Amino acid sequence: MKNLYFGKGKTFWISLLPLFLALYLLFSMVSISLSQIFLSFALICWIIILIRKKQKFIFPSFFWPLIIYIALSLISSLLSVNIEASLKDSKELLLFLIVPIIYTGFPKENTLKKTKLALLASAYLSCLYSLFYFFFKASPGERITGFMGHHMTQGGLLLLFSCMALSMLLITHDRIRYLWGLGFLLSLFALIFTQNRNAWVGLVIAASLILFLYKPKTLIIVPLAVGLFYLVSPQPIKNRALSIFSLKKNELRIEYMRVGIKIIKEYPLFGTGPDTVDMVFQNPKYELSEGAKRLPHLHNNILQIGAERGIPTLLAWLIFMAWAFISLIKLLKNKDPTLYPLTIAALAALLALFTAGLFEYNFADSEITMLFLYIITIPFSLVRIQRKEAIEEKNATSL
């Protein structure tokens, strides 16, 4: 952990910051614009707190490789084949500030617990709307988009929420866990109807991890549940599931893999520049099919980051993922009833995003990235709060 001292004290802004974070979470699965507006308000509050020297500038240690990722991405933008497009895309790098904001945004443990319920409410709204639309308005074969406007974004958000909900259901012991359980079931059905194969695979892997950490014997539930859902699913869903194993149905991704590797070899240091790979692979020398040329990216986090930002930036991203994973594994030693389920949820979300990201460029989706960074940061925020409260209690006792 890195600490940069800026002073002490409490202000109105410190009280306002958790409110904006709660409002961001409330709209995180409902409205892209509103969620980003409230996150922007949270960013302003956080900056004001730092400028007024009322709080330390601290962050979890896994944020260091993200800082390097940001710096290398900016260099890549300046060396881009299309500087204007890359610099425009670089504003998304500000989203990574959600890590220090979440880390310091909750003054008390109780505030963190209540704020978490805003995400639950957001998921209920999203899932209920998605299921209503599917059963009463959707055309045959239509893929559910929820409030997000795109099935990939909706699927990615549902995947991350499912990790949180299943962990809260199995690991916590209060009555609210049943609301999380119902939320998990709703998100599961909604996720099926997005027909996002990458998210399905990610959920199977994440659920397996959660069940293993809960009770290893419960892992038998995974194949049974997968088999049951396949049997009761409508034929379009069955066909979609079977296509996971079909080379013919995945020809585009195979094309992107070949082209992605070729671009990385041609632009190894800083890539083609953020948001420019789709411009570069239009060149006939890459021999992409017309169908592949119409899509905007390589459908793989590793290939896309390496191709558009270069190998050093890709290594920074991989180190970030590994660092966060190892840090969360270490937190598993702490069996605190509030911390433990959040740690498992974060581990599952990280594994889910990485797995799904082998088949989709989900790290570039701002809605998914924001929720992902929230989920993996919140356990470290809780540890910080608990340590702070323990010190305050010890000081009060000594007096």
DRENBAVEX-806654 format. One record per residue (C-alpha): residue number from 1; residue in one letter; x, y, z. Coordinates in steps of 0.25 Angstrom, whole numbers, plus 5000, padded with zeros to 4 digits. Example, Ala and Ser with C-alpha at 12.3 -4.5 7.8 and 13.67 -1.06 7.14 Angstrom:
// residues 2
REC     k   r     px     py     pz
REC     1   A   5049   4982   5031
REC     2   S   5055   4996   5029
***
This chain:
// residues 399
REC     k   r     px     py     pz
REC     1   M   5000   5000   5000
REC     2   K   5005   5014   4997
REC     3   N   5002   5026   5006
REC     4   L   5004   5040   5002
REC     5   Y   5001   5049   5014
REC     6   F   4992   5061   5011
REC     7   G   4986   5064   5025
REC     8   K   4975   5061   5034
REC     9   G   4961   5065   5037
REC    10   K   4946   5063   5033
REC    11   T   4938   5072   5024
REC    12   F   4925   5072   5018
REC    13   W   4931   5066   5005
REC    14   I   4935   5054   5013
REC    15   S   4921   5051   5017
REC    16   L   4916   5054   5002
REC    17   L   4926   5045   4995
REC    18   P   4919   5032   5000
REC    19   L   4905   5037   4995
REC    20   F   4910   5040   4981
REC    21   L   4917   5026   4981
REC    22   A   4904   5020   4986
REC    23   L   4896   5027   4975
REC    24   Y   4906   5023   4964
REC    25   L   4904   5008   4969
REC    26   L   4889   5010   4968
REC    27   F   4890   5014   4954
REC    28   S   4901   5005   4950
REC    29   M   4893   4995   4943
REC    30   V   4881   5004   4939
REC    31   S   4887   5017   4933
REC    32   I   4900   5019   4927
REC    33   S   4899   5034   4927
REC    34   L   4894   5036   4941
REC    35   S   4904   5026   4947
REC    36   Q   4916   5033   4941
REC    37   I   4910   5047   4945
REC    38   F   4910   5042   4960
REC    39   L   4923   5036   4959
REC    40   S   4928   5049   4953
REC    41   F   4922   5056   4965
REC    42   A   4929   5046   4974
REC    43   L   4943   5049   4967
REC    44   I   4940   5064   4969
REC    45   C   4938   5062   4984
REC    46   W   4950   5053   4985
REC    47   I   4959   5064   4978
REC    48   I   4953   5074   4988
REC    49   I   4957   5066   5000
REC    50   L   4971   5064   4995
REC    51   I   4973   5079   4992
REC    52   R   4967   5083   5005
REC    53   K   4977   5074   5012
REC    54   K   4967   5066   5019
REC    55   Q   4971   5052   5016
REC    56   K   4982   5044   5012
REC    57   F   4984   5040   4997
REC    58   I   4985   5025   4998
REC    59   F   4982   5013   4990
REC    60   P   4983   4998   4989
REC    61   S   4996   4993   4984
REC    62   F   4991   4986   4972
REC    63   F   4988   5001   4967
REC    64   W   5003   5002   4964
REC    65   P   5003   4994   4951
REC    66   L   4990   5002   4947
REC    67   I   4998   5015   4948
REC    68   I   5008   5009   4939
REC    69   Y   4997   5004   4929
REC    70   I   4992   5018   4929
REC    71   A   5005   5025   4926
REC    72   L   5009   5015   4915
REC    73   S   4995   5016   4909
REC    74   L   4997   5031   4908
REC    75   I   5010   5029   4901
REC    76   S   5003   5020   4892
REC    77   S   4993   5030   4889
REC    78   L   5004   5040   4885
REC    79   L   5010   5030   4876
REC    80   S   4997   5026   4870
REC    81   V   4994   5024   4855
REC    82   N   4982   5033   4859
REC    83   I   4986   5042   4870
REC    84   E   4972   5049   4871
REC    85   A   4965   5036   4872
REC    86   S   4974   5031   4882
REC    87   L   4975   5043   4891
REC    88   K   4959   5044   4891
REC    89   D   4959   5029   4895
REC    90   S   4969   5032   4906
REC    91   K   4959   5040   4915
REC    92   E   4954   5026   4919
REC    93   L   4967   5025   4927
REC    94   L   4961   5034   4937
REC    95   L   4951   5022   4941
REC    96   F   4963   5016   4948
REC    97   L   4963   5026   4959
REC    98   I   4951   5019   4964
REC    99   V   4961   5010   4971
REC   100   P   4966   5021   4981
REC   101   I   4952   5027   4982
REC   102   I   4946   5014   4986
REC   103   Y   4958   5011   4995
REC   104   T   4956   5024   5003
REC   105   G   4941   5027   5000
REC   106   F   4935   5020   5012
REC   107   P   4938   5026   5026
REC   108   K   4931   5015   5034
REC   109   E   4928   5000   5032
REC   110   N   4913   5002   5033
REC   111   T   4914   5013   5022
REC   112   L   4920   5002   5013
REC   113   K   4910   4992   5016
REC   114   K   4898   5001   5013
REC   115   T   4904   5006   5000
REC   116   K   4906   4992   4995
REC   117   L   4891   4990   4995
REC   118   A   4890   5001   4984
REC   119   L   4896   4991   4975
REC   120   L   4886   4981   4979
REC   121   A   4875   4990   4976
REC   122   S   4881   4994   4962
REC   123   A   4882   4979   4959
REC   124   Y   4868   4976   4962
REC   125   L   4863   4988   4953
REC   126   S   4872   4983   4942
REC   127   C   4868   4968   4943
REC   128   L   4853   4971   4944
REC   129   Y   4853   4980   4933
REC   130   S   4861   4970   4924
REC   131   L   4852   4958   4927
REC   132   F   4839   4967   4925
REC   133   Y   4845   4971   4912
REC   134   F   4849   4957   4908
REC   135   F   4835   4951   4911
REC   136   F   4826   4962   4906
REC   137   K   4833   4970   4896
REC   138   A   4846   4963   4890
REC   139   S   4846   4958   4876
REC   140   P   4849   4943   4874
REC   141   G   4864   4941   4875
REC   142   E   4866   4955   4881
REC   143   R   4878   4957   4890
REC   144   I   4874   4964   4903
REC   145   T   4881   4977   4905
REC   146   G   4874   4982   4918
REC   147   F   4876   4997   4920
REC   148   M   4890   4997   4914
REC   149   G   4887   4997   4899
REC   150   H   4896   4985   4896
REC   151   H   4896   4971   4900
REC   152   M   4911   4970   4903
REC   153   T   4910   4981   4913
REC   154   Q   4898   4975   4919
REC   155   G   4904   4962   4920
REC   156   G   4917   4967   4926
REC   157   L   4910   4974   4937
REC   158   L   4901   4963   4940
REC   159   L   4913   4954   4941
REC   160   L   4920   4963   4951
REC   161   F   4907   4964   4959
REC   162   S   4905   4949   4959
REC   163   C   4919   4948   4966
REC   164   M   4915   4957   4977
REC   165   A   4901   4952   4979
REC   166   L   4905   4937   4980
REC   167   S   4916   4940   4990
REC   168   M   4907   4949   4998
REC   169   L   4896   4937   4998
REC   170   L   4906   4926   5002
REC   171   I   4916   4933   5011
REC   172   T   4908   4943   5019
REC   173   H   4898   4939   5030
REC   174   D   4889   4951   5031
REC   175   R   4875   4951   5025
REC   176   I   4878   4960   5014
REC   177   R   4886   4949   5008
REC   178   Y   4872   4943   5003
REC   179   L   4870   4956   4995
REC   180   W   4884   4954   4989
REC   181   G   4880   4940   4986
REC   182   L   4868   4944   4978
REC   183   G   4876   4955   4971
REC   184   F   4886   4944   4967
REC   185   L   4874   4935   4961
REC   186   L   4869   4947   4954
REC   187   S   4882   4951   4948
REC   188   L   4885   4937   4944
REC   189   F   4872   4936   4936
REC   190   A   4875   4950   4930
REC   191   L   4889   4946   4926
REC   192   I   4884   4933   4919
REC   193   F   4875   4942   4910
REC   194   T   4887   4951   4906
REC   195   Q   4893   4939   4899
REC   196   N   4907   4944   4903
REC   197   R   4915   4931   4902
REC   198   N   4927   4938   4908
REC   199   A   4919   4942   4920
REC   200   W   4913   4928   4922
REC   201   V   4927   4922   4922
REC   202   G   4932   4933   4932
REC   203   L   4920   4930   4941
REC   204   V   4923   4915   4941
REC   205   I   4937   4918   4945
REC   206   A   4934   4928   4956
REC   207   A   4923   4920   4962
REC   208   S   4932   4908   4963
REC   209   L   4942   4917   4971
REC   210   I   4931   4922   4980
REC   211   L   4926   4908   4983
REC   212   F   4940   4902   4985
REC   213   L   4943   4913   4995
REC   214   Y   4929   4911   5002
REC   215   K   4929   4896   5002
REC   216   P   4937   4888   4992
REC   217   K   4927   4877   4992
REC   218   T   4917   4886   4986
REC   219   L   4925   4887   4973
REC   220   I   4916   4876   4968
REC   221   I   4905   4886   4967
REC   222   V   4912   4893   4955
REC   223   P   4911   4882   4945
REC   224   L   4897   4878   4950
REC   225   A   4892   4892   4948
REC   226   V   4899   4894   4935
REC   227   G   4892   4881   4930
REC   228   L   4878   4885   4936
REC   229   F   4878   4899   4929
REC   230   Y   4882   4893   4916
REC   231   L   4871   4883   4917
REC   232   V   4860   4893   4920
REC   233   S   4865   4904   4911
REC   234   P   4858   4908   4898
REC   235   Q   4865   4902   4885
REC   236   P   4872   4916   4881
REC   237   I   4879   4916   4895
REC   238   K   4883   4901   4893
REC   239   N   4889   4904   4879
REC   240   R   4896   4916   4885
REC   241   A   4902   4908   4896
REC   242   L   4907   4897   4886
REC   243   S   4913   4907   4877
REC   244   I   4924   4909   4888
REC   245   F   4930   4896   4883
REC   246   S   4928   4899   4868
REC   247   L   4940   4904   4860
REC   248   K   4931   4908   4849
REC   249   K   4923   4917   4859
REC   250   N   4936   4923   4864
REC   251   E   4943   4926   4851
REC   252   L   4943   4941   4853
REC   253   R   4950   4940   4867
REC   254   I   4960   4931   4860
REC   255   E   4962   4941   4849
REC   256   Y   4964   4952   4860
REC   257   M   4974   4943   4867
REC   258   R   4983   4942   4855
REC   259   V   4982   4957   4852
REC   260   G   4984   4961   4866
REC   261   I   4997   4953   4867
REC   262   K   5002   4959   4854
REC   263   I   4999   4973   4858
REC   264   I   5006   4971   4871
REC   265   K   5018   4966   4864
REC   266   E   5018   4979   4855
REC   267   Y   5015   4989   4866
REC   268   P   5022   4982   4878
REC   269   L   5026   4994   4887
REC   270   F   5014   5003   4887
REC   271   G   5004   4997   4878
REC   272   T   4995   5004   4867
REC   273   G   4989   5014   4878
REC   274   P   4977   5012   4886
REC   275   D   4964   5011   4878
REC   276   T   4971   5009   4865
REC   277   V   4973   4994   4863
REC   278   D   4960   4994   4855
REC   279   M   4965   5004   4846
REC   280   V   4978   4997   4844
REC   281   F   4972   4983   4841
REC   282   Q   4964   4989   4829
REC   283   N   4977   4988   4821
REC   284   P   4976   4977   4811
REC   285   K   4989   4971   4815
REC   286   Y   4983   4965   4828
REC   287   E   4973   4957   4819
REC   288   L   4961   4959   4829
REC   289   S   4947   4955   4824
REC   290   E   4937   4966   4822
REC   291   G   4929   4961   4834
REC   292   A   4941   4963   4843
REC   293   K   4945   4976   4837
REC   294   R   4931   4982   4842
REC   295   L   4934   4979   4857
REC   296   P   4942   4989   4865
REC   297   H   4952   4980   4872
REC   298   L   4959   4967   4874
REC   299   H   4949   4961   4884
REC   300   N   4960   4957   4894
REC   301   N   4966   4966   4905
REC   302   I   4980   4961   4903
REC   303   L   4981   4962   4888
REC   304   Q   4974   4976   4888
REC   305   I   4982   4982   4898
REC   306   G   4995   4977   4892
REC   307   A   4991   4981   4878
REC   308   E   4987   4995   4881
REC   309   R   4996   4998   4893
REC   310   G   5008   4989   4892
REC   311   I   5014   4978   4899
REC   312   P   5020   4987   4911
REC   313   T   5005   4992   4914
REC   314   L   5000   4978   4912
REC   315   L   5010   4973   4923
REC   316   A   5006   4984   4932
REC   317   W   4991   4980   4931
REC   318   L   4995   4965   4933
REC   319   I   5003   4969   4945
REC   320   F   4991   4977   4951
REC   321   M   4982   4965   4949
REC   322   A   4992   4956   4956
REC   323   W   4995   4966   4967
REC   324   A   4980   4968   4970
REC   325   F   4978   4953   4970
REC   326   I   4990   4950   4979
REC   327   S   4986   4961   4989
REC   328   L   4971   4956   4990
REC   329   I   4977   4942   4992
REC   330   K   4984   4947   5004
REC   331   L   4972   4954   5009
REC   332   L   4965   4940   5010
REC   333   K   4972   4938   5023
REC   334   N   4964   4948   5029
REC   335   K   4950   4941   5033
REC   336   D   4943   4953   5037
REC   337   P   4928   4951   5034
REC   338   T   4927   4964   5026
REC   339   L   4941   4964   5019
REC   340   Y   4941   4949   5015
REC   341   P   4929   4949   5005
REC   342   L   4934   4962   4999
REC   343   T   4948   4956   4997
REC   344   I   4942   4943   4990
REC   345   A   4933   4952   4982
REC   346   A   4945   4960   4977
REC   347   L   4953   4948   4974
REC   348   A   4941   4942   4966
REC   349   A   4939   4955   4959
REC   350   L   4954   4956   4955
REC   351   L   4954   4942   4950
REC   352   A   4941   4943   4942
REC   353   L   4945   4956   4935
REC   354   F   4958   4950   4931
REC   355   T   4952   4937   4926
REC   356   A   4941   4944   4919
REC   357   G   4952   4954   4913
REC   358   L   4958   4943   4906
REC   359   F   4946   4943   4896
REC   360   E   4942   4958   4898
REC   361   Y   4949   4971   4899
REC   362   N   4941   4974   4912
REC   363   F   4952   4983   4919
REC   364   A   4949   4994   4909
REC   365   D   4934   4995   4913
REC   366   S   4934   5006   4923
REC   367   E   4921   5001   4930
REC   368   I   4928   4988   4933
REC   369   T   4941   4993   4936
REC   370   M   4935   5003   4947
REC   371   L   4927   4991   4954
REC   372   F   4939   4982   4953
REC   373   L   4949   4992   4959
REC   374   Y   4938   4995   4970
REC   375   I   4937   4980   4974
REC   376   I   4951   4977   4974
REC   377   T   4955   4989   4982
REC   378   I   4944   4988   4993
REC   379   P   4950   4977   5001
REC   380   F   4963   4986   5003
REC   381   S   4954   4998   5006
REC   382   L   4948   4990   5018
REC   383   V   4961   4985   5023
REC   384   R   4966   5000   5023
REC   385   I   4953   5004   5031
REC   386   Q   4954   4993   5041
REC   387   R   4969   4996   5044
REC   388   K   4966   5010   5046
REC   389   E   4954   5007   5055
REC   390   A   4963   4998   5063
REC   391   I   4973   5008   5065
REC   392   E   4963   5019   5069
REC   393   E   4957   5009   5079
REC   394   K   4971   5006   5085
REC   395   N   4974   5020   5086
REC   396   A   4960   5023   5093
REC   397   T   4963   5011   5103
REC   398   S   4976   5016   5106
REC   399   L   4971   5029   5110
***
